Structures are given as structure tokens and as C-alpha cells.
Amino acid sequence: MILPKPYIAYIAKEVAKRLGRKACVIKKPEDVAALIENIILDDLSLEDEINAEARALLNQYGNYMRAQNIAYHEMFAKVKRQILAERKVVSAAASSRGGERSMKIARDKALEFSHKIAAKLPRIPGTRLNRGWNDTRLEIQNHLIDMFVLEEKIDQKARETIRSQKREIPEGSEEWQIQHRRYYEDELKKYGVYLTRETPAALT
């Protein structure tokens, strides 16, 4: 999954909390957080399914691609685009073309999330919008983007920590992946997000 599930839960709680400050009257923030979390999880799980389908298709043509010197990542992107078009699904993965990526989630997907959340938000018992529907949707979108950008900064911080070491560790290597997860987890803990089952109490 593009984002770890514990961070998605953190996004949902944080967005629900922010909405409850001015944009909405929310009697049960946990219900709003559950709505947001489920919408994001469902979409990103679908993205995983599409990635798996694309990989399965490419595995059937591995020998042909090697013989024709076709780059795997290029063909994967092409096949994935075709599957997305057939299913009429907006890709969740952001493109890094044209400059440095600011977040892993595509802005079009953030827009889609905001529409889905805003459409269901008024149906939650004890929830009332204090602003117009589209103003609320825009606020949801902005909060989501804030959280997606924060995650990218956390990821980049972990990468910078690895690069700052005295010896070079090739990106993508097993050692690099182990260290990246370690530093990434350390950064997430600063926001109360734990990728493993450990809790703050268990760390003391």
C-alpha cells in the first residue's frame, strides 16, 4: 500500500479533529474518522489489486520483454494505465515527472477522496456542516493534502538520514530498506504513529 495503514488512521483522526474546529459540528469524531479511514483504505487497496493484476499480466511476457529489451517499469506503467482506464479508476500514485514529488498520493486522488468524504459526512448522525458543501469539501481536500505532504517529508527525512552516513548505502538494497524503515518509523513516532504493535507505554 502506498501509505502505511497506521498513518492512514492518523490522517483520518487528524482530519476529523480539524473539521470539528469550525467547518462542522461533530458529536462523534470517531465515526467521522472511521468514514475517512475506510474511504482511503478502500481506494488504496484497489490500487494494490490493480498493481498485482498488472504484474501478473507482465509475468506472462517476461521472456518476450527480455528478448525485445523492453524495460519492465515502462511496460508496467503502460499496462497499469490500461487497467485503470478500463476500470475508470483514478490512480492513487503521484507522478514525479516534471520535478520533485511533494507527496505519494496524486492530487486528483486527493480531490476524489474529498468528494467521497464530503458526500457521506452529513449522513453521519450528530454531524452538521457549518459551511456550504463545496467549502467543506475544499477544506477536507486541503487537510488531506497537508497530511499527505507531511508523510512525504517524513519519508524524505528518513532518506536524508541514510544519505548522511559516512559510507554509501545503495538505495533499494536490503540494508537500505532495513535502515529506511527504521528511520521512517522513528519519524512517525514523533506524531504518535506506530507501524508495529508497540505502544508508547511498551517503549518505556
N, C-alpha and C positions, 0 to 999 in steps of 0.2 A: 504494500500500500504506500502511496506517495507520502502520506503523513502517518506517524505512529498513532495508534488508537488512543493512548493516554493523552496525547496532545490534542486530538480531536475533542475529547471530553473536556479538556481545559478550555478550548475555544468556545465550546457550547456554553459552559458556565460563565465565562467572561462576557460573552455577547449578551446572554440573558441578564446579567448583572448591569451591564451598561444600558441596555434598553429600559430597564426598570428605573433608571435615574430620572428620565424626563419623557422619553418617547412613549412609554407605555405604563399602564397600571398593571402590575403583575403580582398576583396573590401567591402564586406557587412557582417561584423561579425554577425549581427542579423540573417541573413539567415543560417549561419553555426550553430549558437546557436539553432535556431528553428529545424534544422535537428537533432542535438544531443538530444535535449529535446524530440522530438517526438519518436525517436527510443527507448529511455529509458522508456518513458511513456507507449508506446505500449506493450513492453515486461513485465513491471511490472503490467500493467492492466491484461494481460493474466495470470500472476501468481495469481492475485486476483480471476480471474474466475475459475482457477483450484482449488484453496483453497475452494471456495464456492461449487464447484462440489463435492469435497472430503467430505466436511461437510454434504452436502445433502445426499450423499450415506450412511454415518455413522449414520445419524439420523434415517434411516430405520432399523438399527440393534441395537438401543440403549438398548433395553431390553435384547437382547441376550448377548451383551457385558458386561452388568452388571451381568447377571447370570453366565457368564463364567469368571468374574473378569478380563476382558481384559482392559488394560489401554487405555484410549481414545487417548492420544498423540502418543502412539506406533502404534495403528491401523490407525490413521490419516496419519502418515508418510508413512506407507505401502501403503495405498490407493493412496496417492498423488504420490508416486514413480511410481505406476502402470499407473496412468493417464498421467504422464509426459512421460513415456516410450511409451504409445500408441500414444501420440501426437508428439513424437520425439522433446520434448522441454527440454532445459537445465534449471534446477531450478535456480531461481534468489537468493534464500535464502542460505546464507552461513551456513555451519555446524560448530558447536562449539566442535565437537569431537576431542580429541587429544590435547586439550589445549585451551587457551583463544582465543576467536574470535577477529580478528583485524578489521573486517568490516561486515556489514549486507549482502552485496552482495557477492555472490560466485565468486571466481576468474575466473572460467570457464565462468560465465556470463559476467564478465568484458572483457574477451577475445572475446566473441561473439559480444558484443557491439562494440569493436574496429574494428572488421571485417566489420560490417554493416556500421559503420560511414565512415571508410576509403574507402569502395566501392562506396559510394554515394558522398563523399566530392568533387572529381574532377568534378562532374556533375553540381555543383552549379556555376552559372555564376559569373565570376570575381574571381574565386578561382583557384589557381595553386599550385601544390606540388613542393617544392624546393628540396625534397629528394625522394629517392625511395619509392615505395608504401609500402613495408613492414616496412621500417624505420619509415614512417609516422604513420603506424598502431600501431607500438610499442610505439611511443610517445603518441598517443591517449590513448592506454591502460594504460600507466604509469600515465598520467594525471587523468584518471578516477579513478584509484586505489588511488591516492593521495586524491581525493575528497571523496571517499567512506570511507577511513581511517579517514579523518578529521571528517566526520559525526559521526563515531563510537566514536571518542574521545569526541565529544560534548555530545553524549548520556551518555557516562561513567561519564563525569563531572557532569551532572545533577544527576546521581545516587549517586555519591560521596557526593554531597551537601545534599541529603536526608539522607544518612548514617551518616553524620557528626552532625546531630541534636541530641539534648540531649535525646530525647525519641525515641524508635524504632518504625518505621512505617512499617508494614508488606508489602513486595513487592507484587504488584498485587492488593492490596486493593484499594478501591475507593479513599481514601485520598492519597495513594502513587501515583496513576495515575494522580490526580489533581496536586500534587506537582511536579511530574516528567515533566509534560507538561509545567508547569510554568518555571522551571529552564532550561528545554530544549529550550524553546522559548527565554529565556534571553540569553543563549549562542549563539543561531543562530543570534540574533540581532547584535551581535558583528561583524558579517560578512555581515550585511545588508540584512539578510533574515528574512522575517516576515511571520509567519504562519497564522495570521489573516489579515484582510484587512487594519489594521492600517499601516500608513507610518511614516517615520521619522518625517515629518512635523506635523503629527497628535499627535505625542508623546510630542511635546514641549508645 
